[in-house]
Amino acid sequence: MKEMITKVDNKKHVKETETIEGRFMALGFGRYITQYKIIEKNSTSSIKRSTIEYELGDKLANLTSVVNTELVETLVETVGKYLTEKTPPPY
């Protein structure tokens, strides 16, 4: 799968990508955009928000079940666990 980064806002902690080739395009999606946002709760924790926007014709409506954020959730959990184990506590 190939994605193109369409937006990066370091101040608001937002990244947006659009899939341009591969899995979703091959299935028949007209457009597939993923937005990732990190919302800081306090100095030691944050919230990850993932949003998916897509276009899919009525004839392919049964494919909506493949749209989910499971991969992103797994990635965030893995990175969070790694950082928690490898980063010394704040002083």
C-alpha positions as CSV (number, residue, x, y, z in Angstrom):
1,M,0.0,0.0,0.0
2,K,1.3,3.5,-0.8
3,E,0.2,6.6,1.0
4,M,0.8,10.2,0.4
5,I,1.2,12.6,3.3
6,T,-1.3,15.4,2.7
7,K,-1.1,17.3,5.9
8,V,1.3,17.7,8.8
9,D,0.6,20.2,11.6
10,N,3.2,20.0,14.3
11,K,1.6,22.7,16.4
12,K,-1.8,20.8,16.5
13,H,-0.1,17.3,16.4
14,V,-2.0,16.2,13.3
15,K,-0.9,14.1,10.4
16,E,-3.1,13.2,7.4
17,T,-2.4,10.6,4.7
18,E,-4.2,9.6,1.6
19,T,-3.9,6.1,0.2
20,I,-3.0,6.3,-3.5
21,E,-2.2,2.7,-4.4
22,G,-2.8,-0.8,-3.0
23,R,-5.2,-2.5,-0.7
24,F,-8.1,0.0,-0.5
25,M,-7.8,1.3,-4.0
26,A,-7.6,-2.3,-5.3
27,L,-10.8,-3.1,-3.5
28,G,-12.6,-0.3,-5.3
29,F,-12.5,2.6,-2.8
30,G,-12.6,6.0,-4.6
31,R,-10.7,7.7,-1.8
32,Y,-9.2,6.7,1.6
33,I,-7.9,9.3,4.0
34,T,-6.5,8.7,7.5
35,Q,-6.0,11.4,10.0
36,Y,-3.9,10.9,13.2
37,K,-4.1,13.4,16.1
38,I,-2.3,13.3,19.4
39,I,-4.1,15.2,22.2
40,E,-1.9,15.8,25.3
41,K,-3.7,15.1,28.6
42,N,-0.8,16.0,30.9
43,S,3.0,15.7,30.9
44,T,3.0,11.9,31.0
45,S,0.0,10.8,28.9
46,S,-1.9,11.6,25.8
47,I,-4.8,10.5,23.7
48,K,-4.5,9.2,20.1
49,R,-7.4,9.9,17.8
50,S,-7.6,8.2,14.4
51,T,-10.2,9.2,11.8
52,I,-10.9,7.5,8.5
53,E,-12.7,9.2,5.6
54,Y,-13.5,7.2,2.5
55,E,-15.5,7.2,-0.6
56,L,-17.1,3.9,-1.8
57,G,-19.8,3.3,-4.4
58,D,-23.2,1.9,-3.4
59,K,-22.4,-1.4,-5.2
60,L,-19.4,-1.9,-2.9
61,A,-21.1,-0.9,0.4
62,N,-20.4,-4.4,1.8
63,L,-16.7,-3.4,2.0
64,T,-17.2,-1.0,4.8
65,S,-16.4,-3.8,7.3
66,V,-12.7,-3.6,6.2
67,V,-12.5,0.0,7.4
68,N,-11.1,0.1,10.9
69,T,-8.3,1.5,13.0
70,E,-7.1,-1.8,14.5
71,L,-3.6,-1.5,12.9
72,V,-3.1,2.0,14.2
73,E,-4.3,0.9,17.7
74,T,-1.8,-1.9,17.7
75,L,1.0,0.4,16.6
76,V,0.3,3.0,19.2
77,E,0.1,0.4,22.0
78,T,3.4,-1.2,20.9
79,V,5.2,2.2,20.7
80,G,3.7,3.3,24.0
81,K,4.8,0.1,25.7
82,Y,8.3,0.5,24.3
83,L,8.6,4.1,25.4
84,T,7.3,3.3,28.8
85,E,9.9,0.6,29.3
86,K,12.8,2.5,27.7
87,T,12.3,6.0,28.9
88,P,13.5,7.0,32.4
89,P,10.8,8.6,34.7
90,P,10.7,12.4,34.7
91,Y,12.4,14.1,37.6
